[in-house]
Amino acid sequence: MDSSSIQLSDSEISDISLVDGVLRVVFSRAYVVKTMTGSQESTLWWQAGELIMEGAEAEQPLPSGPAVCSGGDIDENIYTYRDMIPIPLDSRGRTRCELHLRDTDARIVVHGETVRLAMVDTPRYIRHLRD
């Protein structure tokens, strides 16, 4: 695979916590799009994982899980990833996340000093994505 990313829309969040400056957004079912260079098609998979920010401070009260993400932004220094998270992601510097949750006005809005993505288990194939 040449590139993989979490598609934030529809990804399922089982837990949201901010303890001792560490934010953990636990994805029980993150939708992963995998693309190969030169291919006309991408593939859709699902996998569990965590978005982790250290030196984190919430900009507003955090909602509780479970929830379904409807999109958002991950800021990593000068880059903004809209409605997706690249795999792998492990960065230091100025970081921020703003995730929107489906069927609510609640958002996860946190800034921090590091951001990383820790995927667990084995990705599970769903289907090919065709234009």
Rosetta blueprint (number, residue, H / E / L):
1 M L
2 D L
3 S E
4 S E
5 S E
6 I E
7 Q E
8 L E
9 S E
10 D E
11 S E
12 E E
13 I E
14 S E
15 D E
16 I E
17 S E
18 L E
19 V E
20 D L
21 G L
22 V E
23 L E
24 R E
25 V E
26 V E
27 F E
28 S E
29 R E
30 A E
31 Y E
32 V E
33 V E
34 K E
35 T E
36 M L
37 T L
38 G L
39 S L
40 Q L
41 E L
42 S E
43 T E
44 L E
45 W E
46 W E
47 Q E
48 A E
49 G E
50 E E
51 L E
52 I E
53 M E
54 E E
55 G L
56 A L
57 E E
58 A E
59 E L
60 Q L
61 P L
62 L L
63 P L
64 S L
65 G L
66 P L
67 A E
68 V E
69 C E
70 S E
71 G E
72 G E
73 D E
74 I E
75 D E
76 E E
77 N L
78 I L
79 Y E
80 T E
81 Y E
82 R E
83 D L
84 M E
85 I E
86 P E
87 I E
88 P L
89 L L
90 D E
91 S E
92 R E
93 G E
94 R E
95 T E
96 R E
97 C E
98 E E
99 L E
100 H E
101 L E
102 R L
103 D L
104 T L
105 D L
106 A L
107 R E
108 I E
109 V E
110 V E
111 H E
112 G E
113 E E
114 T E
115 V E
116 R E
117 L E
118 A E
119 M E
120 V E
121 D E
122 T E
123 P E
124 R E
125 Y E
126 I E
127 R E
128 H E
129 L E
130 R L
131 D L
